[in-house]
Every structure is written in C-alpha cells, then in structure tokens.
Amino acid sequence: MDYRVLIVDDEKELTDSLSEILADEGYVTLCASDPFEAMPLLERERVDLVVLDIRMPGMGGIDLLKLMR
C-alpha cells in the first residue's frame, strides 16, 4: 500500500527536502505552500498523514487542522 503524505509549509526548500526524503522511503508526497492550497488537495485526495507548519501567513497549521477535523 502506498502511504500518502501531505506537506504544508510556506518554505519551499523545506517542503522540497522533506518530500524528497519521504519519497526515497517509499511514501507518495503531496505538497502545498499554504492551507488555502492544501484544502482542495484534502478534499480530492486520500491522505494518510499531514505535516503542517504551525506559523504561515494568512492561516496557520492549527487553523487548518481545525478545518480538517
């Protein structure tokens, strides 16, 4: 089974690095630069794990977590 990880962070270098590390370990990764980009992904994709940055401009990770619940 392919486990799918959504990474949400406004720092592209961090998102790219984490995505590469997880892909090397066999995970399917999806990336979003902010919660507004992440929400449509969460609606249409099956995601097993979400890695969230807590502090992002506009809406933080905690706010997105509340919407996901």
Gaussian input, Z-matrix of N, CA and C with variables (Angstrom, degrees):
# hf/3-21g

backbone

0 1
 N
 C     1     B1
 C     2     B2     1     A1
 N     3     B3     2     A2     1     D1
 C     4     B4     3     A3     2     D2
 C     5     B5     4     A4     3     D3
 N     6     B6     5     A5     4     D4
 C     7     B7     6     A6     5     D5
 C     8     B8     7     A7     6     D6
 N     9     B9     8     A8     7     D7
 C    10    B10     9     A9     8     D8
 C    11    B11    10    A10     9     D9
 N    12    B12    11    A11    10    D10
 C    13    B13    12    A12    11    D11
 C    14    B14    13    A13    12    D12
 N    15    B15    14    A14    13    D13
 C    16    B16    15    A15    14    D14
 C    17    B17    16    A16    15    D15
 N    18    B18    17    A17    16    D16
 C    19    B19    18    A18    17    D17
 C    20    B20    19    A19    18    D18
 N    21    B21    20    A20    19    D19
 C    22    B22    21    A21    20    D20
 C    23    B23    22    A22    21    D21
 N    24    B24    23    A23    22    D22
 C    25    B25    24    A24    23    D23
 C    26    B26    25    A25    24    D24
 N    27    B27    26    A26    25    D25
 C    28    B28    27    A27    26    D26
 C    29    B29    28    A28    27    D27
 N    30    B30    29    A29    28    D28
 C    31    B31    30    A30    29    D29
 C    32    B32    31    A31    30    D30
 N    33    B33    32    A32    31    D31
 C    34    B34    33    A33    32    D32
 C    35    B35    34    A34    33    D33
 N    36    B36    35    A35    34    D34
 C    37    B37    36    A36    35    D35
 C    38    B38    37    A37    36    D36
 N    39    B39    38    A38    37    D37
 C    40    B40    39    A39    38    D38
 C    41    B41    40    A40    39    D39
 N    42    B42    41    A41    40    D40
 C    43    B43    42    A42    41    D41
 C    44    B44    43    A43    42    D42
 N    45    B45    44    A44    43    D43
 C    46    B46    45    A45    44    D44
 C    47    B47    46    A46    45    D45
 N    48    B48    47    A47    46    D46
 C    49    B49    48    A48    47    D47
 C    50    B50    49    A49    48    D48
 N    51    B51    50    A50    49    D49
 C    52    B52    51    A51    50    D50
 C    53    B53    52    A52    51    D51
 N    54    B54    53    A53    52    D52
 C    55    B55    54    A54    53    D53
 C    56    B56    55    A55    54    D54
 N    57    B57    56    A56    55    D55
 C    58    B58    57    A57    56    D56
 C    59    B59    58    A58    57    D57
 N    60    B60    59    A59    58    D58
 C    61    B61    60    A60    59    D59
 C    62    B62    61    A61    60    D60
 N    63    B63    62    A62    61    D61
 C    64    B64    63    A63    62    D62
 C    65    B65    64    A64    63    D63
 N    66    B66    65    A65    64    D64
 C    67    B67    66    A66    65    D65
 C    68    B68    67    A67    66    D66
 N    69    B69    68    A68    67    D67
 C    70    B70    69    A69    68    D68
 C    71    B71    70    A70    69    D69
 N    72    B72    71    A71    70    D70
 C    73    B73    72    A72    71    D71
 C    74    B74    73    A73    72    D72
 N    75    B75    74    A74    73    D73
 C    76    B76    75    A75    74    D74
 C    77    B77    76    A76    75    D75
 N    78    B78    77    A77    76    D76
 C    79    B79    78    A78    77    D77
 C    80    B80    79    A79    78    D78
 N    81    B81    80    A80    79    D79
 C    82    B82    81    A81    80    D80
 C    83    B83    82    A82    81    D81
 N    84    B84    83    A83    82    D82
 C    85    B85    84    A84    83    D83
 C    86    B86    85    A85    84    D84
 N    87    B87    86    A86    85    D85
 C    88    B88    87    A87    86    D86
 C    89    B89    88    A88    87    D87
 N    90    B90    89    A89    88    D88
 C    91    B91    90    A90    89    D89
 C    92    B92    91    A91    90    D90
 N    93    B93    92    A92    91    D91
 C    94    B94    93    A93    92    D92
 C    95    B95    94    A94    93    D93
 N    96    B96    95    A95    94    D94
 C    97    B97    96    A96    95    D95
 C    98    B98    97    A97    96    D96
 N    99    B99    98    A98    97    D97
 C   100   B100    99    A99    98    D98
 C   101   B101   100   A100    99    D99
 N   102   B102   101   A101   100   D100
 C   103   B103   102   A102   101   D101
 C   104   B104   103   A103   102   D102
 N   105   B105   104   A104   103   D103
 C   106   B106   105   A105   104   D104
 C   107   B107   106   A106   105   D105
 N   108   B108   107   A107   106   D106
 C   109   B109   108   A108   107   D107
 C   110   B110   109   A109   108   D108
 N   111   B111   110   A110   109   D109
 C   112   B112   111   A111   110   D110
 C   113   B113   112   A112   111   D111
 N   114   B114   113   A113   112   D112
 C   115   B115   114   A114   113   D113
 C   116   B116   115   A115   114   D114
 N   117   B117   116   A116   115   D115
 C   118   B118   117   A117   116   D116
 C   119   B119   118   A118   117   D117
 N   120   B120   119   A119   118   D118
 C   121   B121   120   A120   119   D119
 C   122   B122   121   A121   120   D120
 N   123   B123   122   A122   121   D121
 C   124   B124   123   A123   122   D122
 C   125   B125   124   A124   123   D123
 N   126   B126   125   A125   124   D124
 C   127   B127   126   A126   125   D125
 C   128   B128   127   A127   126   D126
 N   129   B129   128   A128   127   D127
 C   130   B130   129   A129   128   D128
 C   131   B131   130   A130   129   D129
 N   132   B132   131   A131   130   D130
 C   133   B133   132   A132   131   D131
 C   134   B134   133   A133   132   D132
 N   135   B135   134   A134   133   D133
 C   136   B136   135   A135   134   D134
 C   137   B137   136   A136   135   D135
 N   138   B138   137   A137   136   D136
 C   139   B139   138   A138   137   D137
 C   140   B140   139   A139   138   D138
 N   141   B141   140   A140   139   D139
 C   142   B142   141   A141   140   D140
 C   143   B143   142   A142   141   D141
 N   144   B144   143   A143   142   D142
 C   145   B145   144   A144   143   D143
 C   146   B146   145   A145   144   D144
 N   147   B147   146   A146   145   D145
 C   148   B148   147   A147   146   D146
 C   149   B149   148   A148   147   D147
 N   150   B150   149   A149   148   D148
 C   151   B151   150   A150   149   D149
 C   152   B152   151   A151   150   D150
 N   153   B153   152   A152   151   D151
 C   154   B154   153   A153   152   D152
 C   155   B155   154   A154   153   D153
 N   156   B156   155   A155   154   D154
 C   157   B157   156   A156   155   D155
 C   158   B158   157   A157   156   D156
 N   159   B159   158   A158   157   D157
 C   160   B160   159   A159   158   D158
 C   161   B161   160   A160   159   D159
 N   162   B162   161   A161   160   D160
 C   163   B163   162   A162   161   D161
 C   164   B164   163   A163   162   D162
 N   165   B165   164   A164   163   D163
 C   166   B166   165   A165   164   D164
 C   167   B167   166   A166   165   D165
 N   168   B168   167   A167   166   D166
 C   169   B169   168   A168   167   D167
 C   170   B170   169   A169   168   D168
 N   171   B171   170   A170   169   D169
 C   172   B172   171   A171   170   D170
 C   173   B173   172   A172   171   D171
 N   174   B174   173   A173   172   D172
 C   175   B175   174   A174   173   D173
 C   176   B176   175   A175   174   D174
 N   177   B177   176   A176   175   D175
 C   178   B178   177   A177   176   D176
 C   179   B179   178   A178   177   D177
 N   180   B180   179   A179   178   D178
 C   181   B181   180   A180   179   D179
 C   182   B182   181   A181   180   D180
 N   183   B183   182   A182   181   D181
 C   184   B184   183   A183   182   D182
 C   185   B185   184   A184   183   D183
 N   186   B186   185   A185   184   D184
 C   187   B187   186   A186   185   D185
 C   188   B188   187   A187   186   D186
 N   189   B189   188   A188   187   D187
 C   190   B190   189   A189   188   D188
 C   191   B191   190   A190   189   D189
 N   192   B192   191   A191   190   D190
 C   193   B193   192   A192   191   D191
 C   194   B194   193   A193   192   D192
 N   195   B195   194   A194   193   D193
 C   196   B196   195   A195   194   D194
 C   197   B197   196   A196   195   D195
 N   198   B198   197   A197   196   D196
 C   199   B199   198   A198   197   D197
 C   200   B200   199   A199   198   D198
 N   201   B201   200   A200   199   D199
 C   202   B202   201   A201   200   D200
 C   203   B203   202   A202   201   D201
 N   204   B204   203   A203   202   D202
 C   205   B205   204   A204   203   D203
 C   206   B206   205   A205   204   D204

   B1=1.4538
   B2=1.5222
   B3=1.3129
   B4=1.4576
   B5=1.5237
   B6=1.3243
   B7=1.4538
   B8=1.5158
   B9=1.3422
   B10=1.4561
   B11=1.5235
   B12=1.3308
   B13=1.4568
   B14=1.5259
   B15=1.3236
   B16=1.4561
   B17=1.5204
   B18=1.3205
   B19=1.4593
   B20=1.5242
   B21=1.3334
   B22=1.4576
   B23=1.5237
   B24=1.3196
   B25=1.4609
   B26=1.5116
   B27=1.3260
   B28=1.4559
   B29=1.5300
   B30=1.3293
   B31=1.4688
   B32=1.5291
   B33=1.3272
   B34=1.4628
   B35=1.5300
   B36=1.3095
   B37=1.4643
   B38=1.5276
   B39=1.3158
   B40=1.4664
   B41=1.5254
   B42=1.3216
   B43=1.4621
   B44=1.5242
   B45=1.3309
   B46=1.4634
   B47=1.5268
   B48=1.3335
   B49=1.4664
   B50=1.5263
   B51=1.3283
   B52=1.4635
   B53=1.5220
   B54=1.3105
   B55=1.4596
   B56=1.5291
   B57=1.3162
   B58=1.4687
   B59=1.5322
   B60=1.3222
   B61=1.4700
   B62=1.5287
   B63=1.3302
   B64=1.4594
   B65=1.5247
   B66=1.3227
   B67=1.4681
   B68=1.5214
   B69=1.3277
   B70=1.4704
   B71=1.5262
   B72=1.3354
   B73=1.4666
   B74=1.5271
   B75=1.3348
   B76=1.4527
   B77=1.5183
   B78=1.3230
   B79=1.4575
   B80=1.5266
   B81=1.3246
   B82=1.4555
   B83=1.5183
   B84=1.3274
   B85=1.4555
   B86=1.5199
   B87=1.3144
   B88=1.4564
   B89=1.5197
   B90=1.3168
   B91=1.4582
   B92=1.5163
   B93=1.3365
   B94=1.4505
   B95=1.5263
   B96=1.3234
   B97=1.4609
   B98=1.5269
   B99=1.3354
   B100=1.4691
   B101=1.5337
   B102=1.3281
   B103=1.4615
   B104=1.5275
   B105=1.3284
   B106=1.4652
   B107=1.5345
   B108=1.3093
   B109=1.4625
   B110=1.5306
   B111=1.3225
   B112=1.4619
   B113=1.5255
   B114=1.3272
   B115=1.4669
   B116=1.5349
   B117=1.3351
   B118=1.4728
   B119=1.5313
   B120=1.3326
   B121=1.4628
   B122=1.5196
   B123=1.3292
   B124=1.4620
   B125=1.5277
   B126=1.3204
   B127=1.4612
   B128=1.5231
   B129=1.3357
   B130=1.4616
   B131=1.5271
   B132=1.3150
   B133=1.4601
   B134=1.5295
   B135=1.3143
   B136=1.4686
   B137=1.5245
   B138=1.3238
   B139=1.4658
   B140=1.5192
   B141=1.3319
   B142=1.4666
   B143=1.5197
   B144=1.3319
   B145=1.4659
   B146=1.5128
   B147=1.3419
   B148=1.4602
   B149=1.5196
   B150=1.3270
   B151=1.4625
   B152=1.5212
   B153=1.3353
   B154=1.4607
   B155=1.5202
   B156=1.3278
   B157=1.4616
   B158=1.5247
   B159=1.3058
   B160=1.4579
   B161=1.5239
   B162=1.3431
   B163=1.4651
   B164=1.5179
   B165=1.3364
   B166=1.4589
   B167=1.5270
   B168=1.3245
   B169=1.4667
   B170=1.5297
   B171=1.3034
   B172=1.4623
   B173=1.5139
   B174=1.3123
   B175=1.4590
   B176=1.5239
   B177=1.3075
   B178=1.4536
   B179=1.5183
   B180=1.3106
   B181=1.4492
   B182=1.5185
   B183=1.3339
   B184=1.4624
   B185=1.5240
   B186=1.3410
   B187=1.4671
   B188=1.5267
   B189=1.3356
   B190=1.4600
   B191=1.5231
   B192=1.3152
   B193=1.4587
   B194=1.5273
   B195=1.3151
   B196=1.4593
   B197=1.5265
   B198=1.3369
   B199=1.4629
   B200=1.5248
   B201=1.3243
   B202=1.4603
   B203=1.5235
   B204=1.2943
   B205=1.4673
   B206=1.4825
   A1=109.62
   A2=115.61
   A3=120.19
   A4=109.68
   A5=115.82
   A6=120.08
   A7=108.57
   A8=115.80
   A9=122.04
   A10=109.66
   A11=114.92
   A12=122.00
   A13=108.74
   A14=116.17
   A15=121.59
   A16=108.26
   A17=116.46
   A18=122.92
   A19=107.11
   A20=116.35
   A21=121.15
   A22=108.54
   A23=115.89
   A24=121.46
   A25=108.97
   A26=116.66
   A27=120.58
   A28=112.92
   A29=117.85
   A30=121.44
   A31=108.46
   A32=115.68
   A33=121.91
   A34=112.27
   A35=117.53
   A36=120.20
   A37=111.25
   A38=116.36
   A39=121.07
   A40=110.40
   A41=115.67
   A42=120.41
   A43=110.73
   A44=116.67
   A45=120.79
   A46=111.66
   A47=116.58
   A48=120.49
   A49=111.81
   A50=116.13
   A51=120.17
   A52=110.65
   A53=116.76
   A54=121.25
   A55=110.54
   A56=116.72
   A57=121.06
   A58=111.38
   A59=116.64
   A60=121.02
   A61=109.82
   A62=116.56
   A63=119.94
   A64=111.90
   A65=117.09
   A66=120.46
   A67=110.92
   A68=116.59
   A69=120.28
   A70=111.87
   A71=116.74
   A72=121.91
   A73=112.13
   A74=116.72
   A75=120.31
   A76=116.42
   A77=117.44
   A78=120.80
   A79=110.52
   A80=115.86
   A81=121.75
   A82=105.93
   A83=117.54
   A84=119.92
   A85=111.43
   A86=114.27
   A87=123.74
   A88=106.01
   A89=117.03
   A90=119.99
   A91=110.75
   A92=114.93
   A93=121.90
   A94=107.64
   A95=115.81
   A96=120.11
   A97=112.96
   A98=116.95
   A99=120.68
   A100=108.83
   A101=116.93
   A102=119.94
   A103=114.23
   A104=116.68
   A105=119.72
   A106=111.17
   A107=116.97
   A108=121.49
   A109=110.60
   A110=116.93
   A111=121.75
   A112=112.61
   A113=117.50
   A114=120.45
   A115=113.20
   A116=120.12
   A117=118.39
   A118=112.82
   A119=116.83
   A120=119.49
   A121=110.61
   A122=116.26
   A123=120.33
   A124=111.71
   A125=116.94
   A126=120.37
   A127=112.53
   A128=117.87
   A129=119.33
   A130=114.56
   A131=118.02
   A132=121.11
   A133=110.66
   A134=114.96
   A135=120.12
   A136=106.57
   A137=115.87
   A138=120.97
   A139=107.95
   A140=115.93
   A141=120.92
   A142=112.79
   A143=116.18
   A144=120.98
   A145=108.23
   A146=116.16
   A147=121.27
   A148=107.85
   A149=116.25
   A150=122.59
   A151=106.08
   A152=116.33
   A153=121.50
   A154=112.04
   A155=114.97
   A156=120.97
   A157=105.90
   A158=118.01
   A159=121.57
   A160=111.03
   A161=116.13
   A162=120.60
   A163=110.56
   A164=114.62
   A165=121.29
   A166=107.31
   A167=117.29
   A168=119.27
   A169=111.87
   A170=116.74
   A171=121.17
   A172=113.71
   A173=116.49
   A174=122.19
   A175=107.83
   A176=116.96
   A177=121.20
   A178=112.57
   A179=115.08
   A180=121.42
   A181=114.10
   A182=117.42
   A183=120.67
   A184=110.23
   A185=116.30
   A186=119.79
   A187=110.87
   A188=117.00
   A189=120.19
   A190=110.51
   A191=116.88
   A192=121.01
   A193=110.84
   A194=117.13
   A195=121.40
   A196=110.43
   A197=117.67
   A198=121.10
   A199=111.37
   A200=117.18
   A201=121.28
   A202=111.15
   A203=117.71
   A204=121.63
   A205=109.30
   D1=135.67
   D2=177.25
   D3=-88.76
   D4=117.25
   D5=176.36
   D6=-84.05
   D7=136.11
   D8=-175.17
   D9=-110.76
   D10=128.90
   D11=-178.02
   D12=-119.12
   D13=127.42
   D14=173.52
   D15=-100.05
   D16=125.41
   D17=178.88
   D18=-109.15
   D19=124.34
   D20=179.80
   D21=-122.03
   D22=111.04
   D23=-178.66
   D24=-157.49
   D25=142.12
   D26=-179.63
   D27=-84.31
   D28=-2.94
   D29=176.74
   D30=-100.54
   D31=102.88
   D32=-173.81
   D33=-57.69
   D34=-39.85
   D35=-178.60
   D36=-62.01
   D37=-40.56
   D38=178.70
   D39=-67.34
   D40=-45.04
   D41=179.24
   D42=-60.60
   D43=-45.56
   D44=179.77
   D45=-62.61
   D46=-43.67
   D47=-179.46
   D48=-63.69
   D49=-47.57
   D50=-179.75
   D51=-64.30
   D52=-39.88
   D53=178.50
   D54=-61.52
   D55=-43.61
   D56=179.74
   D57=-64.24
   D58=-43.12
   D59=179.90
   D60=-62.29
   D61=-46.79
   D62=-178.89
   D63=-67.26
   D64=-38.72
   D65=177.69
   D66=-63.17
   D67=-38.70
   D68=177.29
   D69=-62.76
   D70=-26.60
   D71=178.85
   D72=-89.58
   D73=1.22
   D74=175.22
   D75=100.65
   D76=3.62
   D77=178.88
   D78=-84.88
   D79=148.02
   D80=171.02
   D81=-88.96
   D82=127.18
   D83=-176.71
   D84=-115.49
   D85=142.72
   D86=172.00
   D87=-122.48
   D88=142.86
   D89=-177.07
   D90=-128.19
   D91=145.23
   D92=174.56
   D93=-139.03
   D94=143.97
   D95=-177.56
   D96=-88.06
   D97=-11.07
   D98=176.44
   D99=-161.53
   D100=167.73
   D101=-179.05
   D102=-60.61
   D103=-31.58
   D104=-179.65
   D105=-67.28
   D106=-32.44
   D107=175.15
   D108=-77.68
   D109=-29.57
   D110=-177.67
   D111=-74.49
   D112=-34.53
   D113=-174.37
   D114=-57.52
   D115=-47.69
   D116=177.47
   D117=-63.16
   D118=-34.22
   D119=176.76
   D120=-62.84
   D121=-42.04
   D122=179.96
   D123=-66.22
   D124=-30.34
   D125=-179.82
   D126=-74.72
   D127=-32.04
   D128=-174.05
   D129=-108.53
   D130=-12.84
   D131=-176.98
   D132=-114.35
   D133=145.94
   D134=170.94
   D135=-81.75
   D136=124.24
   D137=-177.70
   D138=-126.42
   D139=132.09
   D140=-179.60
   D141=-92.34
   D142=-27.60
   D143=-176.39
   D144=-148.65
   D145=141.15
   D146=175.41
   D147=-122.14
   D148=128.75
   D149=174.58
   D150=-106.44
   D151=117.38
   D152=-173.42
   D153=-116.33
   D154=137.00
   D155=166.96
   D156=-77.63
   D157=135.73
   D158=-178.15
   D159=-74.36
   D160=-43.53
   D161=-176.27
   D162=-108.79
   D163=113.26
   D164=175.56
   D165=-139.95
   D166=151.00
   D167=178.62
   D168=-62.86
   D169=142.16
   D170=176.46
   D171=87.97
   D172=-62.48
   D173=179.82
   D174=-145.79
   D175=129.89
   D176=-179.28
   D177=-89.45
   D178=173.69
   D179=-178.65
   D180=-62.81
   D181=-35.43
   D182=178.94
   D183=-64.77
   D184=-39.74
   D185=178.19
   D186=-64.16
   D187=-41.73
   D188=177.55
   D189=-64.44
   D190=-40.84
   D191=178.10
   D192=-58.11
   D193=-42.12
   D194=178.55
   D195=-62.50
   D196=-41.52
   D197=178.09
   D198=-66.27
   D199=-35.73
   D200=-178.97
   D201=-66.61
   D202=-34.09
   D203=-177.76
   D204=-66.99

